């Protein structure tokens, strides 16, 4: 019987190239800056939902923060799949779009929490 370790299933040897090519340092810096900024804004928004306008927190503020965290969950899953190589590079623009939408949603939430008219 044939040894299973020698089967290549149509491939000739191991191919160690990354699926989408090497990422440049510029792309990594942009990803860290955008991700870090978005994370900071979401963190401030979640904390603000519990603290402002007074303690105990308003249920509507907490609900708003939970909705923002749910939107972040889908963006995190897309980022995870993209980094694994399961998504094509064109999905990077969709990820950026979702992060901008989350930041704008956080801006609206903070304006609401702080009762800005």
C-alpha positions in Angstrom: 0.0 0.0 0.0 1.2 3.5 -0.8 2.6 5.6 2.0 0.2 8.5 2.8 3.0 10.9 3.6 4.3 10.8 0.1 1.1 11.8 -1.6 1.0 15.3 -3.0 -2.6 15.4 -4.3 -1.7 17.3 -7.5 0.8 19.7 -5.9 4.5 19.4 -6.4 6.0 20.0 -3.0 5.3 22.6 -0.4 4.5 26.1 -1.4 5.3 28.5 1.5 4.3 31.7 -0.3 1.7 33.8 1.5 -1.8 33.7 -0.1 -2.0 37.4 -0.8 1.7 38.3 -1.0 3.8 40.1 1.6 2.3 43.0 3.4 4.3 46.1 3.4 5.3 48.1 6.5 3.1 50.9 5.3 0.1 48.6 5.2 0.8 47.3 8.7 1.1 50.8 10.1 -2.1 51.9 8.5 -3.9 48.8 9.8 -2.6 49.4 13.4 -3.5 53.1 13.3 -7.0 52.6 12.0 -7.6 49.6 14.3 -6.1 51.4 17.3 -8.2 54.5 16.8 -11.4 52.5 16.3 -10.7 50.5 19.4 -10.1 53.6 21.5 -13.2 55.3 20.3 -15.3 52.2 21.0 -13.8 51.8 24.5 -14.6 55.5 25.3 -18.1 55.1 24.0 -18.8 51.9 26.1 -17.4 53.6 29.2 -19.4 56.7 28.5 -22.6 54.7 28.2 -22.2 53.5 31.8 -20.9 56.7 33.4 -22.8 59.6 31.6 -25.1 61.4 32.4 -25.2 59.9 35.9 -25.0 56.6 37.8 -26.8 54.3 37.5 -26.6 54.1 33.7 -29.7 54.6 31.6 -30.9 51.4 29.9 -31.1 53.1 26.5 -27.4 54.1 26.7 -26.3 50.6 27.6 -28.5 49.2 24.7 -26.8 51.7 22.4 -23.3 50.4 23.6 -24.4 46.8 23.1 -25.5 47.5 19.5 -22.1 49.1 18.8 -20.3 46.1 20.3 -22.4 43.8 18.1 -21.3 45.8 15.0 -17.7 45.5 16.2 -18.2 41.7 16.4 -18.8 41.3 12.7 -15.9 43.6 11.8 -13.6 41.6 14.1 -14.7 38.3 12.4 -14.0 39.8 9.0 -10.6 41.0 10.1 -9.8 37.5 11.6 -10.8 35.8 8.4 -8.9 38.3 6.3 -5.7 37.7 8.3 -6.1 33.9 8.0 -6.3 34.3 4.2 -9.8 33.1 3.8 -11.0 36.4 2.3 -9.8 38.1 -0.9 -7.9 41.4 -0.7 -10.9 43.3 -2.0 -12.6 42.8 1.3 -10.0 45.1 3.0 -12.0 48.1 1.6 -15.2 46.6 3.2 -13.4 46.3 6.5 -12.3 49.9 6.4 -15.8 50.9 5.5 -17.2 49.0 8.5 -14.6 50.6 10.8 -15.5 54.1 9.6 -19.2 53.3 10.1 -18.5 52.1 13.7 -16.5 55.3 14.5 -19.4 57.4 13.2 -21.9 55.4 15.2 -19.7 56.0 18.3 -19.6 59.7 17.5 -23.4 59.8 17.4 -23.7 57.7 20.6 -21.3 60.1 22.5 -23.2 63.1 21.3 -26.4 61.5 22.6 -24.8 60.4 25.9 -23.5 63.9 26.6 -26.8 65.5 25.5 -25.2 67.8 22.8 -27.9 69.7 20.9 
